[in-house]
Amino acid sequence: MSLLASRLAPRIVEEDGAFRTRMLALAAGMPNVIALGRGDPDFHTPSHIVAAAKAAIDANHHHYTGPTGLPALRTAIAADLKAAHGLDYGADEIVVTAGAQEGIMLTMLGLCAPGDEVLITSPRFTTYDTAVRLCGGVPVPVPTYEKDDFALDVAEIERRVTPRTRMFVLTSPNNPTGAVTPPAAIRAIADLAIRYDLLVVADEIYARMIYAPNAHLSIATLPGMRERTVTLNGFSKTYAMTGWRVGYLAAPGDFVAQVTEPRHTLSINTCTISQYAALAALTGPQEPVQQMLADYAERRAWLMPALTAAGFTYGHPGGAFYIYTNISSSGLPAPEFCERLLRETGVMVFPGTMFGDTSTDYIRISYLQPLPLIREAMARIAEFAHGA
Ligand SMILES: Cc1ncc(COP(=O)(O)O)c(C=O)c1O
């Protein structure tokens, strides 16, 4: 072991990234893999957004912005949150971050003290675990179940509240399940948060991707919730902008003022050119987004009955672009299922264990390929699982 590795600060806990690395390395060495693994849209960023970035380069926008972001972008984000979700934030209550990812870290740096317990909708985007642990906190998974289409049950949250519980991470729609927590449950969660004096982190990165009749409700719009909620969102998913690294957090202005210096320490500001691209995303035509959403809806509508026909069950996803599929009928545990599926058929999906699931019955299928490729992948998955 190197000297540096032997002197790691105790906040660095060993995370097992070996499986993901192995899958990605394996896929890189194989021709024509159908990748339904990562949560990265197959669409390119809409061309008017790319053009705005090129224009920003040509206009010499090559410099730092303020740590909280371009004023025009913060204003546009505040207006968009109001129009899309009825959220009331001023421009000075927005921090533009390097993806929602940096927003997660910044939120935990701001709110999570050593020993704090953080309840997290599960299975989950495990960045939350890492961010909480880096701050000395303790992630506490709140399970959701296939029988409920993986919707949150407020009783499961309440059962896990202790005197150390500091906050609840509400991700709706959720990754990896696509589950949308219905408005009635969101109201019950708000009541619970107020009753137990919990803070809420509302991760709404998939909130534009909701399939009828499901509905999204932003918890910070409910009475008494704005003051105890950090709302996280970003451009990666809605605008197919994963590589541009633009996200944001929205929270009361005095909290924003307190996290501005830590944000400056993390990366000073989000890439200036990307911020101009994000501004064009919000202020430009929305038709490309509508088209992408329509394509996701079509893929989802095809995939659900195809999975059923192939003998799989799943939680009906109300949003996002994932189907959390039960592969127990194959007789294989999910990690082995995924590794062999990739090696033997060239289809990449991820096991639920990569999302903190203690069950080995599930895989996450991202429907982020054109429909003909999804059809081909589905045929290979069915044949692999059941020899059908
Ligand atoms: C629930 C959730 N939050 C946050 C992120 C981070 O997104 P980004 O940093 O690209 O904005 C992701 C990415 O997959 C996610 O699934």
The ligand as an ORCA input file, in Angstrom:
! r2SCAN-3c Opt
* xyz 0 1
  C     -31.581     10.938     -8.792
  C     -30.398     11.598     -9.415
  N     -29.937     12.753     -8.888
  C     -28.879     13.379     -9.405
  C     -28.209     12.877    -10.507
  C     -26.990     13.616    -11.018
  O     -27.243     14.211    -12.236
  P     -26.310     15.359    -12.860
  O     -25.161     15.560    -11.954
  O     -25.905     14.849    -14.207
  O     -27.186     16.575    -12.925
  C     -28.650     11.678    -11.091
  C     -27.923     11.090    -12.251
  O     -28.170      9.997    -12.686
  C     -29.775     11.022    -10.533
  O     -30.246      9.878    -11.041
*
